[in-house]
């Protein structure tokens, strides 16, 4: 796991929080919730991809 992954997730979090605040201030709470949900799903997809790579590495190391 590299530090770039942590910075990428942090950048997505910052972007989503700024968009969330802007949308809430403009009275669009539904869009703010959808933006937050989309950011969460995107980060979860990144994490699932990394976990998949971890399992592939473990399989190759143990020859499974």
PyMOL Python script that loads the backbone (N, CA, C, O; Angstrom):
from pymol import cmd

cmd.read_pdbstr("""\
ATOM      1  N   UNK A   1       0.844  -1.177   0.000  1.00  0.00           N
ATOM      2  CA  UNK A   1       0.000   0.000   0.000  1.00  0.00           C
ATOM      3  C   UNK A   1       0.884   1.233   0.000  1.00  0.00           C
ATOM      4  O   UNK A   1       1.802   1.355   0.811  1.00  0.00           O
ATOM      5  N   UNK A   2       0.605   2.126  -0.899  1.00  0.00           N
ATOM      6  CA  UNK A   2       1.448   3.306  -0.999  1.00  0.00           C
ATOM      7  C   UNK A   2       0.766   4.500  -0.352  1.00  0.00           C
ATOM      8  O   UNK A   2      -0.433   4.486  -0.072  1.00  0.00           O
ATOM      9  N   UNK A   3       1.553   5.512  -0.128  1.00  0.00           N
ATOM     10  CA  UNK A   3       1.041   6.742   0.467  1.00  0.00           C
ATOM     11  C   UNK A   3       0.125   7.466  -0.518  1.00  0.00           C
ATOM     12  O   UNK A   3      -0.754   8.224  -0.109  1.00  0.00           O
ATOM     13  N   UNK A   4       0.330   7.235  -1.799  1.00  0.00           N
ATOM     14  CA  UNK A   4      -0.516   7.869  -2.810  1.00  0.00           C
ATOM     15  C   UNK A   4      -1.984   7.486  -2.639  1.00  0.00           C
ATOM     16  O   UNK A   4      -2.876   8.301  -2.875  1.00  0.00           O
ATOM     17  N   UNK A   5      -2.226   6.257  -2.232  1.00  0.00           N
ATOM     18  CA  UNK A   5      -3.597   5.803  -2.016  1.00  0.00           C
ATOM     19  C   UNK A   5      -4.253   6.599  -0.882  1.00  0.00           C
ATOM     20  O   UNK A   5      -5.416   6.989  -0.986  1.00  0.00           O
ATOM     21  N   UNK A   6      -3.518   6.831   0.179  1.00  0.00           N
ATOM     22  CA  UNK A   6      -4.049   7.600   1.307  1.00  0.00           C
ATOM     23  C   UNK A   6      -4.339   9.031   0.879  1.00  0.00           C
ATOM     24  O   UNK A   6      -5.373   9.592   1.239  1.00  0.00           O
ATOM     25  N   UNK A   7      -3.428   9.623   0.112  1.00  0.00           N
ATOM     26  CA  UNK A   7      -3.651  10.995  -0.368  1.00  0.00           C
ATOM     27  C   UNK A   7      -4.835  11.057  -1.327  1.00  0.00           C
ATOM     28  O   UNK A   7      -5.586  12.032  -1.325  1.00  0.00           O
ATOM     29  N   UNK A   8      -5.002  10.031  -2.137  1.00  0.00           N
ATOM     30  CA  UNK A   8      -6.125  10.003  -3.075  1.00  0.00           C
ATOM     31  C   UNK A   8      -7.456   9.933  -2.323  1.00  0.00           C
ATOM     32  O   UNK A   8      -8.399  10.644  -2.671  1.00  0.00           O
ATOM     33  N   UNK A   9      -7.539   9.095  -1.309  1.00  0.00           N
ATOM     34  CA  UNK A   9      -8.758   8.990  -0.519  1.00  0.00           C
ATOM     35  C   UNK A   9      -9.015  10.281   0.247  1.00  0.00           C
ATOM     36  O   UNK A   9     -10.160  10.717   0.359  1.00  0.00           O
ATOM     37  N   UNK A  10      -7.963  10.895   0.773  1.00  0.00           N
ATOM     38  CA  UNK A  10      -8.129  12.159   1.489  1.00  0.00           C
ATOM     39  C   UNK A  10      -8.604  13.263   0.551  1.00  0.00           C
ATOM     40  O   UNK A  10      -9.440  14.081   0.935  1.00  0.00           O
ATOM     41  N   UNK A  11      -8.086  13.298  -0.666  1.00  0.00           N
ATOM     42  CA  UNK A  11      -8.510  14.313  -1.630  1.00  0.00           C
ATOM     43  C   UNK A  11      -9.975  14.134  -2.010  1.00  0.00           C
ATOM     44  O   UNK A  11     -10.707  15.114  -2.147  1.00  0.00           O
ATOM     45  N   UNK A  12     -10.397  12.904  -2.177  1.00  0.00           N
ATOM     46  CA  UNK A  12     -11.807  12.644  -2.479  1.00  0.00           C
ATOM     47  C   UNK A  12     -12.676  13.097  -1.306  1.00  0.00           C
ATOM     48  O   UNK A  12     -13.730  13.698  -1.512  1.00  0.00           O
ATOM     49  N   UNK A  13     -12.243  12.814  -0.089  1.00  0.00           N
ATOM     50  CA  UNK A  13     -12.987  13.230   1.091  1.00  0.00           C
ATOM     51  C   UNK A  13     -13.113  14.737   1.203  1.00  0.00           C
ATOM     52  O   UNK A  13     -14.183  15.249   1.533  1.00  0.00           O
ATOM     53  N   UNK A  14     -12.035  15.448   0.933  1.00  0.00           N
ATOM     54  CA  UNK A  14     -12.065  16.912   0.986  1.00  0.00           C
ATOM     55  C   UNK A  14     -12.984  17.467  -0.094  1.00  0.00           C
ATOM     56  O   UNK A  14     -13.775  18.374   0.168  1.00  0.00           O
ATOM     57  N   UNK A  15     -12.886  16.931  -1.294  1.00  0.00           N
ATOM     58  CA  UNK A  15     -13.735  17.397  -2.391  1.00  0.00           C
ATOM     59  C   UNK A  15     -15.209  17.148  -2.101  1.00  0.00           C
ATOM     60  O   UNK A  15     -16.049  18.016  -2.340  1.00  0.00           O
ATOM     61  N   UNK A  16     -15.518  15.980  -1.593  1.00  0.00           N
ATOM     62  CA  UNK A  16     -16.910  15.655  -1.276  1.00  0.00           C
ATOM     63  C   UNK A  16     -17.433  16.541  -0.151  1.00  0.00           C
ATOM     64  O   UNK A  16     -18.582  16.982  -0.200  1.00  0.00           O
ATOM     65  N   UNK A  17     -16.615  16.807   0.856  1.00  0.00           N
ATOM     66  CA  UNK A  17     -17.086  17.645   1.959  1.00  0.00           C
ATOM     67  C   UNK A  17     -17.321  19.086   1.515  1.00  0.00           C
ATOM     68  O   UNK A  17     -18.268  19.725   1.974  1.00  0.00           O
ATOM     69  N   UNK A  18     -16.473  19.606   0.629  1.00  0.00           N
ATOM     70  CA  UNK A  18     -16.679  20.959   0.115  1.00  0.00           C
ATOM     71  C   UNK A  18     -17.950  21.018  -0.732  1.00  0.00           C
ATOM     72  O   UNK A  18     -18.759  21.934  -0.580  1.00  0.00           O
ATOM     73  N   UNK A  19     -18.124  20.046  -1.618  1.00  0.00           N
ATOM     74  CA  UNK A  19     -19.347  20.001  -2.424  1.00  0.00           C
ATOM     75  C   UNK A  19     -20.585  19.853  -1.551  1.00  0.00           C
ATOM     76  O   UNK A  19     -21.620  20.462  -1.820  1.00  0.00           O
ATOM     77  N   UNK A  20     -20.474  19.043  -0.508  1.00  0.00           N
ATOM     78  CA  UNK A  20     -21.589  18.845   0.403  1.00  0.00           C
ATOM     79  C   UNK A  20     -21.981  20.160   1.075  1.00  0.00           C
ATOM     80  O   UNK A  20     -23.166  20.487   1.147  1.00  0.00           O
ATOM     81  N   UNK A  21     -21.013  20.905   1.560  1.00  0.00           N
ATOM     82  CA  UNK A  21     -21.307  22.175   2.223  1.00  0.00           C
ATOM     83  C   UNK A  21     -21.903  23.197   1.259  1.00  0.00           C
ATOM     84  O   UNK A  21     -22.830  23.925   1.617  1.00  0.00           O
ATOM     85  N   UNK A  22     -21.379  23.252   0.048  1.00  0.00           N
ATOM     86  CA  UNK A  22     -21.908  24.195  -0.944  1.00  0.00           C
ATOM     87  C   UNK A  22     -23.355  23.849  -1.283  1.00  0.00           C
ATOM     88  O   UNK A  22     -24.202  24.737  -1.376  1.00  0.00           O
ATOM     89  N   UNK A  23     -23.637  22.569  -1.467  1.00  0.00           N
ATOM     90  CA  UNK A  23     -24.991  22.164  -1.807  1.00  0.00           C
ATOM     91  C   UNK A  23     -25.962  22.379  -0.648  1.00  0.00           C
ATOM     92  O   UNK A  23     -27.112  22.760  -0.870  1.00  0.00           O
ATOM     93  N   UNK A  24     -25.520  22.141   0.568  1.00  0.00           N
ATOM     94  CA  UNK A  24     -26.394  22.371   1.719  1.00  0.00           C
ATOM     95  C   UNK A  24     -26.693  23.862   1.874  1.00  0.00           C
ATOM     96  O   UNK A  24     -27.831  24.236   2.157  1.00  0.00           O
ATOM     97  N   UNK A  25     -25.685  24.711   1.693  1.00  0.00           N
ATOM     98  CA  UNK A  25     -25.889  26.159   1.821  1.00  0.00           C
ATOM     99  C   UNK A  25     -26.835  26.694   0.751  1.00  0.00           C
ATOM    100  O   UNK A  25     -27.527  27.687   0.971  1.00  0.00           O
ATOM    101  N   UNK A  26     -26.865  26.037  -0.401  1.00  0.00           N
ATOM    102  CA  UNK A  26     -27.756  26.508  -1.470  1.00  0.00           C
ATOM    103  C   UNK A  26     -29.137  25.858  -1.386  1.00  0.00           C
ATOM    104  O   UNK A  26     -29.980  26.084  -2.254  1.00  0.00           O
ATOM    105  N   UNK A  27     -29.375  25.052  -0.346  1.00  0.00           N
ATOM    106  CA  UNK A  27     -30.687  24.477  -0.133  1.00  0.00           C
ATOM    107  C   UNK A  27     -30.963  23.207  -0.897  1.00  0.00           C
ATOM    108  O   UNK A  27     -32.125  22.854  -1.101  1.00  0.00           O
ATOM    109  N   UNK A  28     -29.949  22.524  -1.318  1.00  0.00           N
ATOM    110  CA  UNK A  28     -30.117  21.280  -2.082  1.00  0.00           C
ATOM    111  C   UNK A  28     -29.606  20.102  -1.255  1.00  0.00           C
ATOM    112  O   UNK A  28     -28.574  19.506  -1.563  1.00  0.00           O
ATOM    113  N   UNK A  29     -30.342  19.788  -0.215  1.00  0.00           N
ATOM    114  CA  UNK A  29     -29.913  18.733   0.699  1.00  0.00           C
ATOM    115  C   UNK A  29     -29.904  17.362   0.035  1.00  0.00           C
ATOM    116  O   UNK A  29     -29.053  16.528   0.348  1.00  0.00           O
ATOM    117  N   UNK A  30     -30.844  17.121  -0.880  1.00  0.00           N
ATOM    118  CA  UNK A  30     -30.904  15.813  -1.539  1.00  0.00           C
ATOM    119  C   UNK A  30     -29.672  15.575  -2.408  1.00  0.00           C
ATOM    120  O   UNK A  30     -29.099  14.485  -2.406  1.00  0.00           O
ATOM    121  N   UNK A  31     -29.272  16.608  -3.150  1.00  0.00           N
ATOM    122  CA  UNK A  31     -28.077  16.473  -3.987  1.00  0.00           C
ATOM    123  C   UNK A  31     -26.821  16.343  -3.124  1.00  0.00           C
ATOM    124  O   UNK A  31     -25.875  15.652  -3.502  1.00  0.00           O
ATOM    125  N   UNK A  32     -26.814  17.002  -1.972  1.00  0.00           N
ATOM    126  CA  UNK A  32     -25.667  16.896  -1.071  1.00  0.00           C
ATOM    127  C   UNK A  32     -25.533  15.465  -0.551  1.00  0.00           C
ATOM    128  O   UNK A  32     -24.430  14.927  -0.461  1.00  0.00           O
ATOM    129  N   UNK A  33     -26.665  14.860  -0.214  1.00  0.00           N
ATOM    130  CA  UNK A  33     -26.639  13.477   0.261  1.00  0.00           C
ATOM    131  C   UNK A  33     -26.181  12.536  -0.850  1.00  0.00           C
ATOM    132  O   UNK A  33     -25.408  11.611  -0.600  1.00  0.00           O
ATOM    133  N   UNK A  34     -26.647  12.763  -2.064  1.00  0.00           N
ATOM    134  CA  UNK A  34     -26.237  11.911  -3.184  1.00  0.00           C
ATOM    135  C   UNK A  34     -24.750  12.073  -3.489  1.00  0.00           C
ATOM    136  O   UNK A  34     -24.078  11.103  -3.840  1.00  0.00           O
ATOM    137  N   UNK A  35     -24.238  13.284  -3.357  1.00  0.00           N
ATOM    138  CA  UNK A  35     -22.809  13.522  -3.569  1.00  0.00           C
ATOM    139  C   UNK A  35     -21.983  12.785  -2.523  1.00  0.00           C
ATOM    140  O   UNK A  35     -20.963  12.173  -2.841  1.00  0.00           O
ATOM    141  N   UNK A  36     -22.430  12.849  -1.278  1.00  0.00           N
ATOM    142  CA  UNK A  36     -21.731  12.136  -0.208  1.00  0.00           C
ATOM    143  C   UNK A  36     -21.763  10.633  -0.446  1.00  0.00           C
ATOM    144  O   UNK A  36     -20.757   9.947  -0.263  1.00  0.00           O
ATOM    145  N   UNK A  37     -22.907  10.129  -0.849  1.00  0.00           N
ATOM    146  CA  UNK A  37     -23.045   8.699  -1.118  1.00  0.00           C
ATOM    147  C   UNK A  37     -22.166   8.270  -2.293  1.00  0.00           C
ATOM    148  O   UNK A  37     -21.549   7.206  -2.248  1.00  0.00           O
ATOM    149  N   UNK A  38     -22.106   9.085  -3.336  1.00  0.00           N
ATOM    150  CA  UNK A  38     -21.259   8.761  -4.493  1.00  0.00           C
ATOM    151  C   UNK A  38     -19.783   8.759  -4.104  1.00  0.00           C
ATOM    152  O   UNK A  38     -19.028   7.899  -4.557  1.00  0.00           O
ATOM    153  N   UNK A  39     -19.369   9.701  -3.279  1.00  0.00           N
ATOM    154  CA  UNK A  39     -17.980   9.730  -2.808  1.00  0.00           C
ATOM    155  C   UNK A  39     -17.645   8.505  -1.980  1.00  0.00           C
ATOM    156  O   UNK A  39     -16.564   7.934  -2.118  1.00  0.00           O
ATOM    157  N   UNK A  40     -18.568   8.101  -1.122  1.00  0.00           N
ATOM    158  CA  UNK A  40     -18.354   6.915  -0.297  1.00  0.00           C
ATOM    159  C   UNK A  40     -18.237   5.663  -1.161  1.00  0.00           C
ATOM    160  O   UNK A  40     -17.359   4.831  -0.933  1.00  0.00           O
ATOM    161  N   UNK A  41     -19.104   5.529  -2.135  1.00  0.00           N
ATOM    162  CA  UNK A  41     -19.064   4.363  -3.025  1.00  0.00           C
ATOM    163  C   UNK A  41     -17.761   4.340  -3.820  1.00  0.00           C
ATOM    164  O   UNK A  41     -17.165   3.280  -4.010  1.00  0.00           O
ATOM    165  N   UNK A  42     -17.321   5.507  -4.281  1.00  0.00           N
ATOM    166  CA  UNK A  42     -16.074   5.576  -5.050  1.00  0.00           C
ATOM    167  C   UNK A  42     -14.882   5.147  -4.197  1.00  0.00           C
ATOM    168  O   UNK A  42     -14.022   4.401  -4.665  1.00  0.00           O
ATOM    169  N   UNK A  43     -14.827   5.611  -2.959  1.00  0.00           N
ATOM    170  CA  UNK A  43     -13.729   5.227  -2.068  1.00  0.00           C
ATOM    171  C   UNK A  43     -13.796   3.735  -1.741  1.00  0.00           C
ATOM    172  O   UNK A  43     -12.763   3.068  -1.677  1.00  0.00           O
ATOM    173  N   UNK A  44     -14.995   3.214  -1.536  1.00  0.00           N
ATOM    174  CA  UNK A  44     -15.125   1.786  -1.272  1.00  0.00           C
ATOM    175  C   UNK A  44     -14.666   0.940  -2.459  1.00  0.00           C
ATOM    176  O   UNK A  44     -14.068  -0.119  -2.274  1.00  0.00           O
ATOM    177  N   UNK A  45     -14.944   1.407  -3.674  1.00  0.00           N
ATOM    178  CA  UNK A  45     -14.464   0.681  -4.855  1.00  0.00           C
ATOM    179  C   UNK A  45     -12.938   0.672  -4.922  1.00  0.00           C
ATOM    180  O   UNK A  45     -12.337  -0.336  -5.294  1.00  0.00           O
ATOM    181  N   UNK A  46     -12.319   1.783  -4.566  1.00  0.00           N
ATOM    182  CA  UNK A  46     -10.853   1.840  -4.537  1.00  0.00           C
ATOM    183  C   UNK A  46     -10.308   0.851  -3.511  1.00  0.00           C
ATOM    184  O   UNK A  46      -9.338   0.144  -3.781  1.00  0.00           O
ATOM    185  N   UNK A  47     -10.933   0.801  -2.333  1.00  0.00           N
ATOM    186  CA  UNK A  47     -10.467  -0.090  -1.277  1.00  0.00           C
ATOM    187  C   UNK A  47     -10.675  -1.552  -1.668  1.00  0.00           C
ATOM    188  O   UNK A  47      -9.815  -2.392  -1.400  1.00  0.00           O
ATOM    189  N   UNK A  48     -11.804  -1.862  -2.298  1.00  0.00           N
ATOM    190  CA  UNK A  48     -12.053  -3.241  -2.730  1.00  0.00           C
ATOM    191  C   UNK A  48     -11.026  -3.678  -3.766  1.00  0.00           C
ATOM    192  O   UNK A  48     -10.573  -4.823  -3.754  1.00  0.00           O
ATOM    193  N   UNK A  49     -10.658  -2.766  -4.662  1.00  0.00           N
ATOM    194  CA  UNK A  49      -9.632  -3.101  -5.658  1.00  0.00           C
ATOM    195  C   UNK A  49      -8.294  -3.398  -4.983  1.00  0.00           C
ATOM    196  O   UNK A  49      -7.585  -4.317  -5.392  1.00  0.00           O
ATOM    197  N   UNK A  50      -7.946  -2.629  -3.958  1.00  0.00           N
ATOM    198  CA  UNK A  50      -6.692  -2.861  -3.247  1.00  0.00           C
ATOM    199  C   UNK A  50      -6.730  -4.183  -2.476  1.00  0.00           C
ATOM    200  O   UNK A  50      -5.727  -4.895  -2.424  1.00  0.00           O
ATOM    201  N   UNK A  51      -7.865  -4.513  -1.885  1.00  0.00           N
ATOM    202  CA  UNK A  51      -7.995  -5.785  -1.169  1.00  0.00           C
ATOM    203  C   UNK A  51      -7.887  -6.953  -2.146  1.00  0.00           C
ATOM    204  O   UNK A  51      -7.298  -7.985  -1.825  1.00  0.00           O
ATOM    205  N   UNK A  52      -8.459  -6.789  -3.339  1.00  0.00           N
ATOM    206  CA  UNK A  52      -8.341  -7.831  -4.356  1.00  0.00           C
ATOM    207  C   UNK A  52      -6.885  -8.042  -4.750  1.00  0.00           C
ATOM    208  O   UNK A  52      -6.438  -9.178  -4.909  1.00  0.00           O
ATOM    209  N   UNK A  53      -6.155  -6.957  -4.906  1.00  0.00           N
ATOM    210  CA  UNK A  53      -4.729  -7.081  -5.230  1.00  0.00           C
ATOM    211  C   UNK A  53      -3.971  -7.764  -4.088  1.00  0.00           C
ATOM    212  O   UNK A  53      -3.047  -8.537  -4.339  1.00  0.00           O
ATOM    213  N   UNK A  54      -4.351  -7.486  -2.843  1.00  0.00           N
ATOM    214  CA  UNK A  54      -3.721  -8.146  -1.695  1.00  0.00           C
ATOM    215  C   UNK A  54      -3.964  -9.652  -1.733  1.00  0.00           C
ATOM    216  O   UNK A  54      -3.038 -10.432  -1.513  1.00  0.00           O
ATOM    217  N   UNK A  55      -5.199 -10.067  -2.008  1.00  0.00           N
ATOM    218  CA  UNK A  55      -5.495 -11.491  -2.081  1.00  0.00           C
ATOM    219  C   UNK A  55      -4.744 -12.163  -3.225  1.00  0.00           C
ATOM    220  O   UNK A  55      -4.275 -13.291  -3.071  1.00  0.00           O
ATOM    221  N   UNK A  56      -4.622 -11.502  -4.353  1.00  0.00           N
ATOM    222  CA  UNK A  56      -3.853 -12.066  -5.472  1.00  0.00           C
ATOM    223  C   UNK A  56      -2.379 -12.224  -5.093  1.00  0.00           C
ATOM    224  O   UNK A  56      -1.744 -13.209  -5.470  1.00  0.00           O
ATOM    225  N   UNK A  57      -1.845 -11.276  -4.364  1.00  0.00           N
ATOM    226  CA  UNK A  57      -0.457 -11.370  -3.918  1.00  0.00           C
ATOM    227  C   UNK A  57      -0.266 -12.521  -2.946  1.00  0.00           C
ATOM    228  O   UNK A  57       0.712 -13.262  -3.042  1.00  0.00           O
ATOM    229  N   UNK A  58      -1.190 -12.676  -2.014  1.00  0.00           N
ATOM    230  CA  UNK A  58      -1.119 -13.781  -1.061  1.00  0.00           C
ATOM    231  C   UNK A  58      -1.216 -15.117  -1.783  1.00  0.00           C
ATOM    232  O   UNK A  58      -0.491 -16.057  -1.457  1.00  0.00           O
ATOM    233  N   UNK A  59      -2.107 -15.203  -2.762  1.00  0.00           N
ATOM    234  CA  UNK A  59      -2.227 -16.446  -3.535  1.00  0.00           C
ATOM    235  C   UNK A  59      -0.951 -16.775  -4.276  1.00  0.00           C
ATOM    236  O   UNK A  59      -0.541 -17.935  -4.328  1.00  0.00           O
ATOM    237  N   UNK A  60      -0.317 -15.760  -4.851  1.00  0.00           N
ATOM    238  CA  UNK A  60       0.917 -16.027  -5.599  1.00  0.00           C
ATOM    239  C   UNK A  60       2.081 -16.385  -4.671  1.00  0.00           C
ATOM    240  O   UNK A  60       2.934 -17.197  -5.031  1.00  0.00           O
ATOM    241  N   UNK A  61       2.118 -15.790  -3.494  1.00  0.00           N
ATOM    242  CA  UNK A  61       3.203 -16.100  -2.560  1.00  0.00           C
ATOM    243  C   UNK A  61       3.099 -17.541  -2.050  1.00  0.00           C
ATOM    244  O   UNK A  61       4.107 -18.240  -1.944  1.00  0.00           O
ATOM    245  N   UNK A  62       1.886 -17.977  -1.737  1.00  0.00           N
ATOM    246  CA  UNK A  62       1.710 -19.320  -1.193  1.00  0.00           C
ATOM    247  C   UNK A  62       1.430 -20.353  -2.261  1.00  0.00           C
ATOM    248  O   UNK A  62       1.287 -21.535  -1.948  1.00  0.00           O
ATOM    249  N   UNK A  63       1.348 -19.940  -3.520  1.00  0.00           N
ATOM    250  CA  UNK A  63       1.153 -20.880  -4.615  1.00  0.00           C
ATOM    251  C   UNK A  63      -0.211 -21.535  -4.616  1.00  0.00           C
ATOM    252  O   UNK A  63      -0.334 -22.718  -4.935  1.00  0.00           O
ATOM    253  N   UNK A  64      -1.217 -20.794  -4.270  1.00  0.00           N
ATOM    254  CA  UNK A  64      -2.572 -21.370  -4.214  1.00  0.00           C
ATOM    255  C   UNK A  64      -3.286 -21.209  -5.516  1.00  0.00           C
ATOM    256  O   UNK A  64      -4.434 -21.635  -5.648  1.00  0.00           O
TER     257      UNK A  64
END
""", "prot")
cmd.dss("prot")
cmd.show_as("cartoon", "prot")
cmd.util.cbc("prot")
cmd.orient("prot")
